[in-house]
Amino acid sequence: MPIKSEFRPAFERLRKQHGIIFTDAISPKEWPDNHRGIFEAIEKLKQFKYSTYATAEESEDSFDWKSKAKEHARKLSEKTKDCVSRNEATWRFACEPLVFSRLTSEIACKTCRKRVWRSEVEARLEGDSRAAAKLKKRQQNREPCRCPRNTRPNDEDERVGLNRLFIDRAEDKVIHPPDLAKQLPQEQRPDRVYGLRQTRNFEDLMFKEIGSGEFLGERLQQQPHPTVQGEALLFPFLVIEAKAGNAADDWSSISLQTAFPIYTYLNCQESLRSAASQGSKSATSSLVWFFMSRGEDWRLSLAYRKPRTGQLFLGNPRHTTEVVHVWNGCITSRDDALQLFLIVDYMSDWARDVYRSALLTDLRSLSPGDIDVATVFTDTDIYSSRDLLPSYDIETSHSGHHEMQTAFRDLDSRLGIIRHIAPIETRFLSLFITADNIQTFLLSMGTKIREYFLRRVLDQFHSYQTPCLLSSDQLNAMEEGWTGLSRPRAAFNIRRIKFYTIHLVSYFLSASWEQARELCVIAIAEDAFETLIAESKLRTKRGKARKPSFVIDGDNIQPGNSLTDYISKLRSARADQNLLACISRTTGYVDFGTNGISPWFKADDALTWELVENTYKFHKRGELEPELPFLRISKSYETQEIIQNGSDATTSDVSNVALVLNTVTRSRHYMEIFKFLTQERF
């Protein structure tokens, strides 16, 4: 919203009082240390030219997404030429959806979960912190999607889903802090602003009670774009102001009308940084990206806070707000259109990998230690962000695993596929239902499917498998015994409760022919079981509408003979045993029988797996992992030790470097060899 002419002197005066300074390009020696990597990245991206970008000399892995970026630049340039002499709305509707599309689209293939896009220059964390090293390692381990084109969505933009990390508002009023709002003679509504979506992570942390009925979010500056209806926009990091090419507003006017939104957005970020300054492990500083345009002419500035130097006078702020011009271009030029796309790609990468992760880290440093485990999962494939959190990582990726398989993927052809035997992915997936979360669980399903689903769950608790009665600590131990990853202890009231528990272990080959094994668990708290029965609409106390009549109490099992112990033994099986199980798609459970001793690994159908897996898939949106209190998810990657055994020809054969899997899967011989796992005692 333009500033009225009569208010312009007041805005100029207030801008100077609050230390907001608009600066032309600065030299590299003046770049702020905390944002030097961003300035360097933009300088590098300014060198790219349309004619030499995405040429035939590019590697096959990068050519696909580079050629798409080039095609977007061509489209933008052509659209721009059609908008000459048009009004502001025409320019905005024609250009903004295309320019900022990366903020609303996913980056991972929904089939293989590997990258369909990555930034030409990837964001980095400054310094040599552990988080910076982990992010760099994660970026090095990222792999491009190699799925056949006909298996991917028939969409020219390769949109494989909606990115639900970011949210935007158009012409929404900025809520300034009360003292500032009283001084400003006119309200402000930027053309568009982007911030973070209030996912479950943010909601749980910001509405965490920290004493005396006060919530963590109340300790921070009010969000500039609060909401009564719809989804909240948190911690804005991008503001866009657009004008028609023939508009009367010059660059100075556009800058002035956006000065205080930028100022408030930075202070909103800074309120969290300051509050978390002692306990924070975050290595980033506040930053706002500012794009402004007049028709086909675009400019980008970066806004950050800078400590004042020299003598401080009463009333002057201790920091200035520097808004530095870093790029400009005319997007009728394909060179400039390409640079604009690549810069927005980089900004999206930064917002995902650096900015959002750092804010979550700061929030956790302020939050009491007793946080529901559901809040410690990240929302994306940005596994590096998990290294910024407390000790619980839901995925650990080993570079050896990555490098080992990459060499063999290069040999993929229509004639066959070769994979190394050593790498294997281990997954844990659990329905974890308590009296506190069962209503959330029930409401997550439509009424039509709810009764059917619950009856199938009850079927499993009254099937051949004898349920175990386990504590939350024992469930945590079972997860750790399977994946090697530890989970924080539950709250005390949860630790006192026992859970009726059934499980299923399944082995299979993934869509990319990688070995995978998965432990699926359904755990229902004793005090939630009656509610589940009632919601199934079965006649209570009859048939399967009752609690299991016979269970194995985990507390009464001798040390070394618990379910966790035998799950751990399955995890430590030899590499050839795991391979044969994956090839034959073995599914089964540890059966204690009626005496609770001498358990068997019994083959079973996959119904338990289907119930848990379908719940997980139903709540998974694109690449985002579900953040629900009744779902527990973790996974790890391991490189198995290959044991050479000269007396066992089969083991020796499969222990060598690789196997042609699409040939092996047709061999009944391997299924016979693996009978020991499905029919023999441990």
HELIX and SHEET records of a PDB file:
HELIX    1   1 SER A    5  PHE A    7  5                                   3    
HELIX    2   2 ARG A    8  GLN A   17  1                                  10    
HELIX    3   3 PRO A   28  GLU A   30  5                                   3    
HELIX    4   4 ASP A   33  HIS A   35  5                                   3    
HELIX    5   5 ARG A   36  LEU A   45  1                                  10    
HELIX    6   6 TYR A   50  THR A   52  5                                   3    
HELIX    7   7 GLU A   60  ASP A   82  1                                  23    
HELIX    8   8 GLU A   88  VAL A   99  1                                  12    
HELIX    9   9 SER A  101  THR A  104  5                                   4    
HELIX   10  10 ARG A  130  ASN A  141  1                                  12    
HELIX   11  11 ARG A  149  THR A  151  5                                   3    
HELIX   12  12 PRO A  178  GLN A  183  1                                   6    
HELIX   13  13 ARG A  200  MET A  206  1                                   7    
HELIX   14  14 LEU A  216  ARG A  219  5                                   4    
HELIX   15  15 TRP A  251  ALA A  275  1                                  25    
HELIX   16  16 ARG A  334  TRP A  350  1                                  17    
HELIX   17  17 ALA A  351  TYR A  355  3                                   5    
HELIX   18  18 ARG A  356  LEU A  366  1                                  11    
HELIX   19  19 VAL A  373  VAL A  376  5                                   4    
HELIX   20  20 TYR A  383  LEU A  388  5                                   6    
HELIX   21  21 SER A  399  ARG A  409  1                                  11    
HELIX   22  22 ILE A  438  LEU A  443  1                                   6    
HELIX   23  23 THR A  447  PHE A  461  1                                  15    
HELIX   24  24 SER A  472  THR A  483  1                                  12    
HELIX   25  25 PHE A  492  ARG A  495  1                                   4    
HELIX   26  26 GLU A  526  SER A  536  1                                  11    
HELIX   27  27 GLY A  554  ASN A  556  5                                   3    
HELIX   28  28 LEU A  563  ARG A  571  1                                   9    
HELIX   29  29 ALA A  575  ILE A  583  1                                   9    
HELIX   30  30 LEU A  607  HIS A  619  1                                  13    
HELIX   31  31 ALA A  649  SER A  655  1                                   7    
HELIX   32  32 LEU A  661  VAL A  664  1                                   4    
HELIX   33  33 ARG A  668  ILE A  673  1                                   6    
HELIX   34  34 LYS A  675  GLN A  679  1                                   5    
SHEET    1   A 7 ILE A  20  THR A  23  0                                        
SHEET    2   A 7 HIS A 319  CYS A 330  1                                        
SHEET    3   A 7 ASP A 297  PRO A 307 -1                                        
SHEET    4   A 7 VAL A 288  ARG A 294 -1                                        
SHEET    5   A 7 LEU A 233  LYS A 243  1                                        
SHEET    6   A 7 ARG A 192  ARG A 197 -1                                        
SHEET    7   A 7 PHE A 166  ALA A 170 -1                                        
SHEET    1   B 2 ILE A 418  HIS A 420  0                                        
SHEET    2   B 2 ALA A 658  VAL A 660 -1                                        
SHEET    1   C 6 ILE A 552  ASP A 553  0                                        
SHEET    2   C 6 CYS A 468  SER A 471  1                                        
SHEET    3   C 6 LYS A 498  LEU A 509 -1                                        
SHEET    4   C 6 GLN A 515  ALA A 525 -1                                        
SHEET    5   C 6 PRO A 423  ILE A 433  1                                        
SHEET    6   C 6 LEU A 631  THR A 639 -1                                        
SHEET    1   D 5 ILE A 552  ASP A 553  0                                        
SHEET    2   D 5 CYS A 468  SER A 471  1                                        
SHEET    3   D 5 LYS A 498  LEU A 509 -1                                        
SHEET    4   D 5 THR A 587  ASP A 591 -1                                        
SHEET    5   D 5 TRP A 600  ALA A 603 -1                                        
END                                                                             
